[in-house]
Amino acid sequence: MNITRKNRVIALEGAVNFRDMGGYQVADGRTVKYGLLFRSDQLGGLTGQDLQIVSGLRLRTILDYRSEGEAERSPTPALEGVDYRRLEASPLAALTNMHADKDALTRGIIDRETMIELYKRLPFANPAYRFLIDAMAHPDTERPALLHHCAGGKDRTGVGAALMLKLLNVSDEVIMDDYLLTNETLGPKAALMLEQLDEQLTPLQREHLCDTFVASADYLNAALEEIGAVYKSWDDYFEQEFGITAEMRARIVENYLE
């Protein structure tokens, strides 16, 4: 499936990776409803006009996966009627934050193997994702929309989005296409950051930083394959990790597909 920006990326000045997760088709021909599930990079740079657009989405919940330090450097703005929750998805993931200061980026460079290990760990015993899946299972009837985000909207948000779409029976191919769309939205910013850091980096550091900034199919596959190695089925995974029974999953699917 060829997934494009059209009808998906919400144009904002202060966030480049803010996307509607609706419109994806499942095997029975139904599609994920637009206007209910959103993903994004950090929101601290939103302008007044951006905030008007986001307020119009009628969000009930914003889930922020970042660390305390990340959130302090770029606070998520308060929105009337929105329940904001910050639940750190992974301390290691903070090292992949391209919005960190330049000294922190060059000190904290991690390699491709570490990225894969990060992705393998994210889906298990993760309170942030437990909150995410529970929010999907118990939507507010008047304001059901949910937004989850981290710093770049790539790693922590990428795995969270994959779990959400898998819960709705979206295919692995489409889930991967959604994940890789981040390279289109974040690519220019990542290229600019690498250019600014170029004189401070050794060739090996540059290679590792490229690995950190990219959404790689190998990373998400590592997460999905690890789930398959630990659990006998997706129903088993959702029940053991999140308390979502097959019956509950069926109700969630009915709520979010059309």
KOLNUFI-518319 format. One record per residue (C-alpha): residue number from 1; y negated, z, x negated. Coordinates in nm, 3 decimals, padded with zeros to 5 digits. Layout:
BEGIN
num	py	pz	px
NUM	Y	Z	X
...
***
This chain:
BEGIN
num	py	pz	px
1	00.000	00.000	00.000
2	-00.338	-00.098	-00.141
3	-00.573	00.193	-00.080
4	-00.943	00.122	-00.121
5	-01.266	00.317	-00.093
6	-01.348	00.162	00.244
7	-01.355	00.418	00.527
8	-01.245	00.687	00.283
9	-01.502	00.784	00.019
10	-01.802	00.958	00.174
11	-02.116	00.850	-00.010
12	-02.301	01.156	-00.141
13	-02.552	01.190	-00.422
14	-02.417	01.522	-00.545
15	-02.040	01.464	-00.524
16	-01.862	01.144	-00.624
17	-01.505	01.219	-00.513
18	-01.558	01.341	-00.154
19	-01.296	01.165	00.059
20	-01.153	01.162	00.409
21	-00.773	01.189	00.392
22	-00.728	01.014	00.727
23	-00.600	00.663	00.790
24	-00.275	00.680	00.598
25	00.022	00.539	00.786
26	00.365	00.704	00.810
27	00.705	00.543	00.870
28	00.689	00.562	01.251
29	00.365	00.362	01.259
30	00.130	00.651	01.332
31	-00.158	00.736	01.102
32	-00.326	01.052	00.978
33	-00.630	01.122	01.193
34	-00.972	01.070	01.039
35	-01.221	01.356	01.035
36	-00.978	01.647	00.993
37	-00.874	01.666	00.628
38	-01.111	01.618	00.336
39	-01.088	01.649	-00.043
40	-01.365	01.661	-00.300
41	-01.496	01.743	-00.642
42	-01.736	02.037	-00.683
43	-02.020	02.064	-00.433
44	-02.287	02.248	-00.630
45	-02.494	01.933	-00.677
46	-02.522	01.839	-00.310
47	-02.872	01.739	-00.203
48	-03.035	01.834	00.126
49	-02.935	01.498	00.270
50	-02.580	01.547	00.142
51	-02.562	01.883	00.316
52	-02.667	01.724	00.643
53	-02.383	01.474	00.609
54	-02.128	01.743	00.524
55	-02.253	01.966	00.807
56	-02.190	01.677	01.044
57	-01.819	01.685	00.957
58	-01.781	02.007	01.161
59	-01.581	02.181	00.890
60	-01.420	02.512	00.972
61	-01.281	02.589	00.627
62	-01.372	02.510	00.267
63	-01.105	02.604	00.014
64	-01.225	02.617	-00.347
65	-00.951	02.613	-00.614
66	-01.181	02.689	-00.908
67	-01.197	02.996	-01.127
68	-01.470	03.255	-01.085
69	-01.654	03.119	-01.389
70	-01.640	02.762	-01.263
71	-01.771	02.867	-00.923
72	-02.055	03.065	-01.077
73	-02.169	02.764	-01.283
74	-02.171	02.536	-00.978
75	-02.165	02.741	-00.656
76	-02.035	02.583	-00.338
77	-02.328	02.593	-00.092
78	-02.293	02.803	00.220
79	-02.267	02.608	00.544
80	-02.324	02.758	00.886
81	-02.002	02.824	01.074
82	-01.781	02.745	00.774
83	-01.528	02.990	00.629
84	-01.551	02.956	00.250
85	-01.253	03.076	00.047
86	-01.217	03.068	-00.328
87	-00.856	03.102	-00.439
88	-00.791	03.007	-00.799
89	-00.508	02.754	-00.810
90	-00.446	02.771	-01.185
91	-00.624	02.934	-01.481
92	-00.503	02.651	-01.705
93	-00.658	02.389	-01.477
94	-01.006	02.520	-01.557
95	-00.963	02.363	-01.902
96	-00.952	02.017	-01.740
97	-01.300	02.061	-01.590
98	-01.513	01.770	-01.710
99	-01.819	01.956	-01.580
100	-01.780	02.231	-01.842
101	-02.035	02.242	-02.124
102	-01.967	02.017	-02.422
103	-01.871	02.298	-02.660
104	-01.619	02.434	-02.411
105	-01.470	02.089	-02.361
106	-01.416	02.029	-02.732
107	-01.275	02.381	-02.784
108	-01.041	02.368	-02.487
109	-00.887	02.022	-02.521
110	-00.530	02.010	-02.395
111	-00.276	01.736	-02.449
112	-00.069	01.519	-02.217
113	00.236	01.745	-02.238
114	00.028	02.045	-02.132
115	-00.111	01.847	-01.839
116	00.243	01.769	-01.725
117	00.337	02.136	-01.754
118	00.030	02.229	-01.547
119	00.139	01.993	-01.271
120	00.494	02.129	-01.277
121	00.366	02.483	-01.221
122	00.107	02.416	-00.952
123	00.337	02.372	-00.647
124	00.514	02.707	-00.683
125	00.414	03.062	-00.581
126	00.055	02.943	-00.546
127	-00.163	03.156	-00.313
128	-00.425	02.880	-00.290
129	-00.175	02.632	-00.153
130	-00.027	02.895	00.077
131	-00.371	02.935	00.231
132	-00.411	02.557	00.249
133	-00.085	02.493	00.432
134	-00.140	02.791	00.661
135	-00.483	02.654	00.753
136	-00.317	02.326	00.850
137	-00.060	02.515	01.055
138	-00.326	02.714	01.243
139	-00.631	02.488	01.291
140	-00.939	02.605	01.477
141	-00.941	02.427	01.812
142	-01.320	02.376	01.820
143	-01.382	02.307	01.448
144	-01.048	02.195	01.303
145	-01.171	02.012	00.992
146	-01.067	02.139	00.648
147	-01.208	02.061	00.302
148	-01.036	02.155	-00.023
149	-01.189	02.098	-00.365
150	-01.189	02.195	-00.729
151	-01.417	02.073	-01.009
152	-01.332	01.704	-01.030
153	-01.110	01.682	-00.723
154	-00.830	01.551	-00.945
155	-00.563	01.800	-01.057
156	-00.567	02.109	-00.834
157	-00.700	01.909	-00.541
158	-00.469	01.620	-00.624
159	-00.155	01.831	-00.597
160	-00.288	02.007	-00.288
161	-00.357	01.671	-00.123
162	-00.009	01.548	-00.212
163	00.146	01.852	-00.044
164	-00.070	01.804	00.266
165	00.025	01.439	00.299
166	00.392	01.508	00.230
167	00.384	01.773	00.503
168	00.272	01.495	00.739
169	00.556	01.263	00.624
170	00.332	01.024	00.431
171	00.537	00.823	00.181
172	00.542	00.898	-00.191
173	00.390	00.554	-00.261
174	00.089	00.620	-00.039
175	00.052	00.973	-00.174
176	00.040	00.833	-00.526
177	-00.216	00.569	-00.429
178	-00.438	00.840	-00.278
179	-00.407	01.044	-00.597
180	-00.488	00.750	-00.824
181	-00.798	00.659	-00.622
182	-00.963	00.942	-00.815
183	-00.972	00.716	-01.120
184	-01.209	00.485	-00.931
185	-01.438	00.762	-00.814
186	-01.442	00.974	-01.132
187	-01.396	00.695	-01.385
188	-01.765	00.626	-01.455
189	-01.842	00.997	-01.498
190	-01.544	01.043	-01.731
191	-01.649	00.741	-01.939
192	-02.004	00.878	-01.971
193	-01.876	01.219	-02.078
194	-01.652	01.064	-02.345
195	-01.946	00.858	-02.472
196	-02.165	01.169	-02.497
197	-01.895	01.360	-02.686
198	-01.787	01.072	-02.908
199	-01.949	01.193	-03.232
200	-01.798	01.541	-03.191
201	-01.441	01.422	-03.140
202	-01.166	01.331	-03.381
203	-00.952	01.034	-03.270
204	-00.676	01.273	-03.162
205	-00.921	01.488	-02.965
206	-01.054	01.180	-02.792
207	-00.701	01.075	-02.698
208	-00.627	01.419	-02.556
209	-00.955	01.431	-02.366
210	-00.877	01.093	-02.211
211	-00.544	01.240	-02.100
212	-00.731	01.532	-01.946
213	-00.983	01.322	-01.756
214	-00.742	01.068	-01.607
215	-00.532	01.092	-01.291
216	-00.195	00.980	-01.427
217	00.106	00.888	-01.216
218	00.315	01.077	-01.472
219	00.132	01.399	-01.385
220	00.181	01.386	-01.011
221	00.537	01.261	-01.050
222	00.606	01.566	-01.267
223	00.499	01.793	-00.980
224	00.698	01.607	-00.715
225	01.008	01.581	-00.934
226	00.994	01.952	-01.015
227	00.991	02.033	-00.644
228	01.295	01.808	-00.602
229	01.472	01.986	-00.887
230	01.412	02.333	-00.741
231	01.459	02.266	-00.369
232	01.724	02.067	-00.185
233	01.474	01.911	00.057
234	01.107	01.906	00.151
235	01.184	02.112	00.460
236	01.341	02.372	00.232
237	01.037	02.367	00.003
238	00.786	02.412	00.284
239	00.987	02.691	00.442
240	01.052	02.885	00.123
241	00.707	02.846	-00.032
242	00.489	02.857	00.281
243	00.701	02.987	00.570
244	00.676	02.652	00.749
245	00.994	02.589	00.948
246	01.107	02.242	01.053
247	00.981	02.318	01.405
248	00.640	02.426	01.274
249	00.621	02.118	01.056
250	00.689	01.898	01.358
251	00.397	02.063	01.543
252	00.168	02.015	01.245
253	00.262	01.647	01.234
254	00.173	01.612	01.602
255	-00.165	01.776	01.542
256	-00.268	01.550	01.255
257	-00.116	01.211	01.342
258	-00.217	00.959	01.606
***
